[in-house]
Amino acid sequence: MSSSSDFQQDRHSFSGSPQKWNDFELPGDTLYYRFTSDMSNTEWGYKFTVTAGHLGRFQTGFEILKQMLSEERVLPHLPLAKIWEWQVGVACRQTGHQRLKAIHLLLKIVQCSTQRDCDLTLLKPLWQLFTHMENNLCHDMTKPGILLPLHRALAELFFVTENRVTELGSLQEYLLALNTEDHLHRCTAQ
């Protein structure tokens, strides 16, 4: 089995008893296979199962959820509050590109929610990360003003979220929930 018709890329060969077969993944959307019998046995051959994607993988979940959030006819049937809660947790736990993708999905949820579907105060850990990045940017004047992808993604998420809570008339509650009492005292003193 291979991901190329010449059987040179991602090649997996099996022979003998079923115990010698292992699960494996091939990139792409096409599988090439060749079955050759040595005629030494009268059994029917081999059986294998091909499954698209892999359940439990981040990329698969991301693609499925992104597509579901893009379908207007599907949105009313989604438990957006629960998805929001899970996705905030994912964005807090992941790093690198996976965190960026999780933030991308949070942004889509904020943009497509029609009512108070999401508990926006769950964003507090991401807000703390964002304010930490902002503080580091302000204190280090030697670096140019280019924002890292995570910083840009969080800035967009909080900009859109702030506009959303303003539309819903709950900006004050949102800002109070995201900030610590110490931060509010410092802002008041300033």
C-alpha positions as CSV (number, residue, x, y, z in Angstrom):
1,M,0.0,0.0,0.0
2,S,1.2,3.4,-0.8
3,S,0.2,7.0,-1.4
4,S,1.7,7.0,-4.9
5,S,0.9,4.9,-8.0
6,D,4.5,3.9,-8.4
7,F,4.5,2.6,-4.8
8,Q,7.5,4.7,-3.8
9,Q,6.0,7.1,-1.3
10,D,4.7,6.1,2.1
11,R,5.0,2.4,1.2
12,H,3.7,-0.3,3.6
13,S,4.2,-3.9,2.7
14,F,2.6,-6.9,4.5
15,S,2.9,-10.6,4.1
16,G,1.9,-13.6,6.1
17,S,-0.5,-13.9,9.1
18,P,-2.9,-11.1,10.1
19,Q,-0.8,-10.5,13.3
20,K,1.9,-8.9,11.1
21,W,-0.5,-6.2,10.0
22,N,-0.3,-2.8,11.8
23,D,-2.5,0.2,11.6
24,F,-0.9,3.1,9.7
25,E,-1.8,6.4,8.2
26,L,-1.2,7.7,4.7
27,P,-1.3,11.4,3.8
28,G,-3.7,12.5,1.0
29,D,-7.0,11.3,-0.3
30,T,-5.9,8.3,-2.4
31,L,-4.6,4.9,-1.5
32,Y,-2.9,2.6,-4.0
33,Y,-2.6,-1.1,-3.2
34,R,-1.4,-4.2,-4.9
35,F,-2.3,-7.7,-3.9
36,T,-0.2,-10.6,-5.0
37,S,-0.9,-14.2,-4.1
38,D,1.9,-16.8,-3.9
39,M,-0.7,-19.5,-4.5
40,S,0.6,-21.5,-1.5
41,N,-2.7,-21.4,0.4
42,T,-6.4,-21.7,-0.4
43,E,-7.5,-18.9,1.9
44,W,-9.4,-15.9,0.5
45,G,-6.7,-13.3,1.0
46,Y,-6.6,-10.2,3.2
47,K,-9.2,-7.7,4.3
48,F,-8.4,-4.1,5.3
49,T,-10.4,-1.1,6.3
50,V,-9.7,2.4,5.1
51,T,-11.0,5.3,7.2
52,A,-10.8,9.0,6.2
53,G,-9.1,11.1,8.8
54,H,-8.5,9.9,12.2
55,L,-10.9,10.4,15.1
56,G,-9.4,12.3,18.0
57,R,-6.8,14.1,15.9
58,F,-6.7,17.9,16.3
59,Q,-6.7,18.7,12.6
60,T,-9.7,16.5,11.8
61,G,-11.7,18.1,14.6
62,F,-10.7,21.5,13.5
63,E,-11.7,20.9,9.9
64,I,-15.0,19.4,10.9
65,L,-15.9,22.2,13.3
66,K,-14.8,24.9,10.9
67,Q,-17.0,23.5,8.2
68,M,-20.0,23.1,10.5
69,L,-19.6,26.7,11.7
70,S,-19.6,27.9,8.1
71,E,-22.9,26.3,7.2
72,E,-25.8,28.6,8.0
73,R,-28.3,25.8,8.0
74,V,-26.3,23.8,10.5
75,L,-25.7,26.7,13.0
76,P,-29.1,26.6,14.7
77,H,-28.7,23.0,15.5
78,L,-25.3,23.3,17.2
79,P,-24.9,23.5,20.9
80,L,-22.8,26.7,20.6
81,A,-22.5,27.3,24.4
82,K,-21.0,23.8,24.9
83,I,-18.8,24.1,21.8
84,W,-17.6,27.5,23.0
85,E,-16.7,26.1,26.4
86,W,-14.7,23.2,24.9
87,Q,-13.0,25.4,22.4
88,V,-11.9,28.0,25.0
89,G,-10.4,25.0,26.9
90,V,-8.6,23.8,23.8
91,A,-7.2,27.3,23.1
92,C,-5.9,27.5,26.6
93,R,-4.2,24.1,26.6
94,Q,-2.7,24.1,23.0
95,T,0.3,25.8,21.8
96,G,1.7,27.0,18.4
97,H,-0.5,26.5,15.3
98,Q,-3.1,24.4,17.2
99,R,-3.7,27.4,19.5
100,L,-4.0,29.7,16.5
101,K,-6.6,27.4,14.9
102,A,-8.5,27.1,18.2
103,I,-8.6,30.9,18.4
104,H,-9.8,31.0,14.8
105,L,-12.7,28.8,15.7
106,L,-13.5,31.0,18.7
107,L,-13.6,34.0,16.5
108,K,-16.0,32.2,14.1
109,I,-18.3,31.3,17.0
110,V,-18.4,34.9,18.3
111,Q,-19.2,36.2,14.8
112,C,-22.0,33.6,14.2
113,S,-23.6,33.6,17.6
114,T,-27.0,35.3,17.5
115,Q,-27.8,35.7,21.2
116,R,-26.0,35.1,24.4
117,D,-24.8,31.7,23.3
118,C,-21.3,32.0,24.7
119,D,-20.1,32.7,28.2
120,L,-17.5,35.3,27.1
121,T,-16.0,35.5,30.6
122,L,-14.4,32.1,29.9
123,L,-11.9,34.0,27.9
124,K,-10.2,35.3,31.0
125,P,-7.1,33.1,30.7
126,L,-6.6,34.1,27.1
127,W,-7.2,37.8,28.1
128,Q,-4.4,37.4,30.7
129,L,-2.1,36.0,28.0
130,F,-3.0,38.8,25.7
131,T,-2.4,41.6,28.3
132,H,0.9,39.9,29.2
133,M,1.9,40.1,25.6
134,E,0.7,43.7,25.3
135,N,2.7,44.7,28.4
136,N,5.9,43.0,27.1
137,L,5.4,44.9,23.8
138,C,5.0,48.2,25.5
139,H,8.0,47.7,27.8
140,D,10.4,46.6,25.1
141,M,10.8,49.6,22.8
142,T,13.9,48.1,21.1
143,K,11.9,45.7,19.0
144,P,9.9,46.8,16.0
145,G,6.1,46.9,16.3
146,I,5.5,43.6,14.5
147,L,3.1,41.4,16.4
148,L,3.5,37.7,16.6
149,P,0.7,35.6,15.0
150,L,-0.7,34.6,18.4
151,H,-0.7,38.3,19.5
152,R,-2.5,39.3,16.3
153,A,-5.0,36.5,16.6
154,L,-5.8,37.4,20.2
155,A,-6.1,41.1,19.3
156,E,-8.6,40.3,16.7
157,L,-10.5,37.9,18.9
158,F,-10.8,40.5,21.7
159,F,-11.6,43.4,19.3
160,V,-14.5,41.4,17.7
161,T,-15.7,40.1,21.2
162,E,-15.7,43.6,22.6
163,N,-17.8,44.8,19.6
164,R,-20.1,41.9,20.2
165,V,-20.7,42.5,23.9
166,T,-21.2,46.2,23.1
167,E,-24.0,45.2,20.7
168,L,-25.5,43.0,23.4
169,G,-25.3,45.8,26.0
170,S,-23.1,43.9,28.4
171,L,-19.7,45.5,27.9
172,Q,-19.3,46.5,31.6
173,E,-20.0,43.0,32.9
174,Y,-17.6,41.5,30.4
175,L,-14.7,43.8,31.2
176,L,-15.3,43.4,34.9
177,A,-15.2,39.6,34.5
178,L,-12.0,39.5,32.5
179,N,-9.9,41.7,34.7
180,T,-8.5,41.1,38.2
181,E,-9.4,43.4,41.1
182,D,-5.7,44.5,41.2
183,H,-5.8,45.5,37.6
184,L,-9.0,47.5,38.1
185,H,-7.4,49.3,41.0
186,R,-4.4,50.2,38.9
187,C,-6.6,51.5,36.1
188,T,-8.7,53.5,38.5
189,A,-5.5,55.0,40.0
190,Q,-4.2,56.0,36.6
